[in-house]
Amino acid sequence: MAIQIGDRVRFTDERKHLQEPNWYPPVGTIGTVYDIDKDGDLWVEWKSALGDGMKIGCTMERFVEKVEEDT
């Protein structure tokens, strides 16, 4: 998939959201990758706040899909 900084992504893992809603947004939430750490984790600024009120969160690439179209 090769997601890069600046790419828009959509969260896709319902199980992760249900287990940890403070860290993972609802499925379908779109955000922009603003950093990729040394472990390859994506730091994403989501369009809507997470359960803890923050809009920035860390996720693995396998829990998102790249958004190609305008939404």
N, C-alpha and C positions, 0 to 999 in steps of 0.2 A: 504494500500500500504506500509506503514511503511518505508519510505525512510530514510536513515541514512547518516551520514557524510561519505564521500568517495564514495557514490553511483554515478553512471553516470546517467544523466537524459536528456530527450529530451523535448524541449518546444513544447506545443501543442495548444495554444490558439491564433488563428489568430486575433480575435477581440482585445485582449489586446495589441498585437503588433501594430496593426493599430492605436489604440487610443494613445498609449504611446511608440513609437519606441525607445525613449532614455532609457527606463527602461526595456522593454521586447524585446527579440530577435525574429527574424523570426521563424516561425514554422519549426520544424525539427532541430533547433540548439541544439547541444549536449554540455553538460558541466558536471562539477564535483561538487557535494555538498561539501563545505568546512566548513560550520557552519549551525546550526539550532538555531535560537534565542528563547527567552523565550515565544514568541507568537506562535512558531511553523513554522515561515516563514523560507524558505530555502535561504541560501546565496550560490550562484552558481558562479563558474568561468567558463564562456562560452568559447568555442573554438574560436569564432570570436567576434569581438568587437560589443558592442551595439551602438545605434545611437549617443550616446554622446562620443564615442571613448573608453569607459571603457569596460573591459572584465568581471567585477564582478557586479552581480546584485542580488536583492532580489526578490523572487517570492513565491507564495503560492503553496503548494503541488498539489492542484487541476489543476494547469496550466501546469503540467509536467507529464511524464510517465517515469518509471524506464527503463533504457536500459540494457537488459540482454546480448545481443549478441555483439560481437566485430564489431565495425564500423570504 
